[in-house]
Amino acid sequence: MCGQIKVGRKAFVVCDPEKCVGCQICEYVCSLKKEGVFNPTKSRIRVIRIDSPPTNMAIACRKCEDPPCVQACPRQGTLVQRSDGLIIVDEEKCNGCGWCIEACDFGAITLHPEGRVAVICDTCGGEPECIKWCPEEALSLITKDILAQKARIDMIKTLNY
C-alpha cells in the first residue's frame, strides 16, 4: 500500500486494530529513525490499549482538513499545515504549552520528553518506517478517500449484501 500513494496526497498512517498485537515495534522504529535511539517516548506514533473489548491500536497524525491543533496554537506560525497535509512544528517558536495536544481529536501529538516541543508524525517523507517494520502488517499509508471506501465495503460485508 505504501508505494501506491503519490507524493503530495494527504496520506496518513492508519492501523488495523484487528491485526495490531500491541508489540510497539512501530514506536521503537520511529524513535530510532527520528531520534537515533530506541525510546518509545520519543516516537511520533503511539500504541494504545483499550480494555473493553481488548484492542490495540497505533495512532499517528491524521492530517485533518482544518487541523484543530494548528488553530489551538497560541503562537502564530508554530504549527503550520503544508499543502500535502503534513503538520510542521517550528521548534524555535514552540514553548511546549500543550494546547495542540489538547486540541487533537486523535491523541496523535505528544511533547518531546527532553526538548519539550510538540512532535507529530511526518510519514517519514512518504516511506514510513513503522509500516515497513510492523510484523503483523497492521499499518498502512492511506488517503481519506481510500479509508472511506474501505469503511463502505466493511459496512456492506456486515450487512451481508
Rosetta blueprint (number, residue, H / E / L):
1 M L
2 C H
3 G H
4 Q H
5 I L
6 K L
7 V L
8 G L
9 R L
10 K L
11 A E
12 F E
13 V E
14 V E
15 C E
16 D L
17 P L
18 E L
19 K L
20 C L
21 V L
22 G L
23 C L
24 Q L
25 I H
26 C H
27 E H
28 Y H
29 V H
30 C H
31 S H
32 L H
33 K H
34 K H
35 E H
36 G L
37 V L
38 F L
39 N L
40 P H
41 T H
42 K H
43 S L
44 R L
45 I L
46 R E
47 V E
48 I E
49 R E
50 I E
51 D L
52 S L
53 P L
54 P L
55 T E
56 N E
57 M E
58 A E
59 I E
60 A L
61 C L
62 R L
63 K L
64 C L
65 E L
66 D L
67 P L
68 P H
69 C H
70 V H
71 Q H
72 A H
73 C L
74 P L
75 R L
76 Q L
77 G L
78 T L
79 L E
80 V E
81 Q E
82 R L
83 S L
84 D L
85 G L
86 L L
87 I E
88 I E
89 V E
90 D L
91 E L
92 E L
93 K L
94 C L
95 N L
96 G L
97 C L
98 G L
99 W H
100 C H
101 I H
102 E H
103 A H
104 C L
105 D L
106 F L
107 G L
108 A L
109 I L
110 T E
111 L E
112 H L
113 P L
114 E L
115 G L
116 R L
117 V L
118 A E
119 V E
120 I L
121 C L
122 D L
123 T H
124 C H
125 G H
126 G H
127 E L
128 P L
129 E H
130 C H
131 I H
132 K H
133 W H
134 C L
135 P L
136 E L
137 E L
138 A L
139 L E
140 S E
141 L E
142 I E
143 T E
144 K H
145 D H
146 I H
147 L H
148 A H
149 Q H
150 K H
151 A H
152 R H
153 I H
154 D H
155 M H
156 I H
157 K H
158 T H
159 L L
160 N L
161 Y L
